[in-house]
Every structure is written in structure tokens, then in C-alpha cells.
Amino acid sequence: MCLGQGAHGENVSVLKRIPIGLDTMTSQVGFEAALRVSDHVMNKTGSRAGRRARKRRRKKHEGVSKVTLSHEAQFVGLRKWLNEGGFTSQHLIPVDFNDTGRGLMATHPIEANGTVISLPENCLLTTVTVLRSYMGEFIKRYQPPISPLAALCCFLVAERHRGETTEWGPYIDVLPKSYTCPVYLPDDIIHLLPGSLRNKAMEQKEQFEDLYSSSLAFFRSLQPLFSQPPEKLFTQDALRWAWCSVNTRTVYMEHDQSNYLSREKDVYALAPYLDLLNHCPNVQVKAGFNKETRCYEIKSVHGCKKFQQAFINYGPHDNHKLLLEYGFVAPGNPHSVVYVDLDLQLCLDKNDKQLSQKLLYLKDNDFLNNLTFSMDCPSWRLMTAFRLLSLKPEQYACWKNVLLGASVSRTQEQWCINSALKLCHNLTEDNVKALERLSHLQHCTDHSRLEQLCVVESLRREQQRILEHTQVLLENLQRQ
């Protein structure tokens, strides 16, 4: 079993993207570890020790409400349909958790390195499925060939239109009706995102619009399949829903190159039921398609306790990546950072006659991107960029050494710390203003916009946590 690779080339534990809007994540593993340490300390000191106190503390955590969804018609229909396809697992049931939204709960303990879920190949929705369907002949005849992504998106729209009578109706029925990915966000909410993420969000919207405009001719070619004009069926809203369904919920699975599709890499597979598993950054899993069993399998490295939510891990993504690709934010994410790339200009000395040359050094050596603050400290890349900006003309000969990690004088090091602190203050001020604006907008809005605003607010609050911590670290360094 090998780790998957993301659709955009990144290595991830499992490429599965579930947008959960208001839903947030808590680290079950981290909490249990903290709980055990707390118990140990209390027993050592003798205060509040004993079984009764431990039960009270655990009961408080276990107060996370869990409402089973197994009895609901859509999930009954989905399980019946999957059972007909060979999926027999009874160890996971759909539950609505008040902290993460829909997810899967283990009804039996999952041992370390045990199987979380195993989904048969014929339960996976891939381009092979689409090419074998009623839409296949239209795709095969169309020139130039459409992309694997477009094929899956068109099929989802058509299946949703055909309703419950269609083969994939039970799966379509449980898919979210909307998402909180940036492609769904209106411009006024996108403008409340941090600068670097805002630009990527706008790029995402442009990419989607390009896909829609380039697919219009293909939509029209499907006219014989429908009683109404394809333009009314394949609307921008309908394709946006399908695009997010594919882009947030597919697992990575390589397919042979089809002669009927474009040369873009075909690595998508929609995995019914499996895609109800939520992400936790502290969980470790192994995932991939098992060619011997012909199933897509997920195994848990550390296992899962009975009656706890079973999580998977999409990979070591920061919250910018999670919001951009999946439409949610993970509070307490150990990979979270605050990007400062666009704000570096705030710390530049405009009177420095060599400033343009220094920036050219940084640009040519790729030191103007991925500059960050984290909970640990300003990143090495950020402080290295500051050190190069601090160089005097007589020191230019050693600029390469500085980019490799060489130190500068104590005076210049102090300037670097002061510059990082100034940058931290500016970012904090911007973050506070954004949070105030978000709070104001939440007072008078509908449910859909409220979900979108809450996702952005979660990101901003995570950034505030990092910036406040970084400010304390830098102030301590400044005093030293």
C-alpha cells in the first residue's frame, strides 16, 4: 500500500477533499494524549485524583453530540446500493457530529494498521464509468477530446438531472448541495481573505470560468440525451457544483490514458461512503488502490476507538491550502502558517539605493515566495530574506553565503528582528480589521453566506493565534 499523490502533483495520504463549511476539526489523538498527561499529573500531586474525577473529565470531552444518520432514507438507500456492488463493511456508520458535521463513526475498535474502509472497484465513479455510460459515445465522437475532469463533471450534472432512477442516484443524493470553496465565494467575501490566498482564490474562479466557457460546445453536442436545451441543464451553477464535488471528494487513482480524452492526467475516482471520512491533521493513514483485492483501501496507522469518529489525513496542508482546495479550516492545525509574501514591501527601506538589486537577488533565488510566520517562529526563509536586505554595499560579495544561512552582524540581526516584528504588527492590524468586517457582515445575512463568512473567519482567527504568538517570540528576541 503506498501513499497517494494529489491531483496537482503533491504527495498526500489520501487525495479526498470534503468541504464542510462551518464544520471544524478537533484532534481526538491530541486531546486523548493531553487527557492522559493530565490524569498522570493529578495522580502524582494527589489533587482531584481517582477514577471519579477522570470519568468526569472524559465525560466532558465526550459531550460532543453525535446524531446517527443511518436511519435516514438517503443513507439507507446508499448502503443498499453499495451492498449490491459488493461493499459489506458494517464497522462505520454515518453520524452528524456537532464539531465536524457529517462523518463516519467506528462501531467496533479499529486496530493499529487495521482497515478503516475497503471500497470495491465497481463502486468507484471514474472516467471508465463515464465512457461506459449513455454519455460515452458522445464523448468518444467529440473533437477535440474533453479532459477527464470535464467528463466527470458533465456526468455528475447529467446524473443529478436524471434523478433517483439513474444508476448513481443514491450517491448523488448524499452529495452536498453546495460548497464553501473559493469558487463559490462572492467577491466581497473573497476580499476578506489574506492577500496571497485572495489571489489564488481569484485564479481558481478564473480557471473554473475557463472550464465552463470551453465546455459549452460539448454541452450542446449532448442535446439528443435531453428533452430540454443543454444550456438550461449545464448552467454555470450546475457545473460549479460538479466541479467542487470532483475537486473536493476524489481519491487518487491512476488510470490508463484513454484515446477518447485529452492528454491531461487521469487520476480521479469518486468514492461513495468513503468520502464521508473527515480530515484530521494528527491522524496517520495509508491509502491506495489494492490491485489484488481490486478495492480502494484505507488503513489507520494508530487505529480508532469504538464510538469515536474515524478520520483520515489529506496530507500536511496548511489552512490556506485546506480552504482553497477543500473549503474548510482545521483549528489547531500544526501545519498552519501566515504568509507574508505580499506584505514584505512594508519593511523595505525606500531610501536604500541598492534595494532593487537586493530584490533581484531574492527573486532570482526564489526567496520572495513562501515567506511565513508559524507557531514556532518566523520561517528561516523569511529571516534569510531580511538578512540579505540588511547587507551593506561592502558586504555584497557574500550574498550567496547569506542565502545559504551565513550570519550577519549583531546590529543587522537586530534590524531583521525589528523588521519581522513590524511586519507582524502590520499583519495583525489587517487581521483585526478583517475580523471586525466579518463580524459585521454576519449579523444580517442568509445561511449560505453565513457558512462562507464563518469559514473565512476561522482562517482569520487561526492567523491571529499565530501572529500573537509570533509577536511574543519576537519581542523576547528583541529584548535579548
WOMO-V991661 format. One line per field, one symbol per residue. ss: DSSP state (H for helix, E for strand, C for the rest). phi: phi as a letter, one per 30 degrees, with the letter a starting at -180 (. if undefined). burial: + if it has 16 or more other ideal C-beta (glycine too) atoms within 10 Angstrom, else -. Layout:
BEGIN
ss->???
phi->???
burial->???
END
This chain:
BEGIN
ss->CCCEECCCCCEECCCCCCCCCCCCCCCHHHHHHHHHHHHHHHHHHCCCCCHHHHHHHHHHHCCCCEEECCCCHHHHHHHHHHHHCCCCCCCEEEEEECCCEEEEEECCCECCCEEEEEEEHHHEECHHHHHHCCCHHHHHHCCCCCCHHHHHHHHHHHHHHHHHHCCCHHHHCCCCCCCCCHHHCCHHHHCCCCHHHHHHHHHHHHHHHHHHHHHHHHHHHCHHHCCCCHHHHCCHHHHHHHHHHHHHHEEECCCCCCCCCCCCCCCEEEECCHHHCEECCCCCEEEEEECCCCEEEEEECCCECCCCECEECCCCCCHHHHHHHHCCCCCCCCCCCEECHHHHHHHCCCCCCCHHHHHHHHHHCCCCCCCEECCCCECHHHHHHHHHHCCCHHHHHHHHHHHCCCCCCHHHHHHHHHHHHHHHHHHHHHHHHHHHHHHHHHCCCCHHHHHHHHHHHHHHHHHHHHHHHHHHHHHHHHHC
phi->.cddbddcjddbdadbccdbhddbcbddddddddddddeddddddichdjdddddddddddddedbcdceddeddddddddddddjdbecdbbdbccdcbidaccdcbdcdeidddabceedcccbddeddddddeddddddbdeddeddddddddddddddidddeceededcdedabcdedcddeddddcdeeddeddddddddddddddddceddeddceedbdceedddcdddddddddddddcbdcdadbddddcbddddcbcadbeiedddccbdcccbcbldcdddhbdbbccdcibddicddcbbdkdcdddddddccibbceiddcdbcdbedceedcddddddcedddddedddchccbhcbcbddlddeddddddddddddedcedcdddddcjddbdddddddddddddddddddddddddddddddddddbadddddeddddddedddddddddddddddddddddd
burial->--+++++----++++++++++++++++++---------+--+-----------+-----------+--+----++-+++-++----+-+-+++++-+--++++++++--+---++++++-+-+++++++++-+-++-++-----++++++++++++++++++---+-+++++++++-++++++++---++-+++-++--++--++--+--++--+--++--+-------+--++---++++++++++++++++----+-+++--+++++++++++++++++++-+++++-----++++++--++---++++++++-+++++++++++++++++--++++++-++--+----------++-++----++--++++---++-+++++++++++-------+--++----+---++-+++-+++-++--++-++--++-++--+-------+-++++++++++-+++-++-+++-++--+---
END
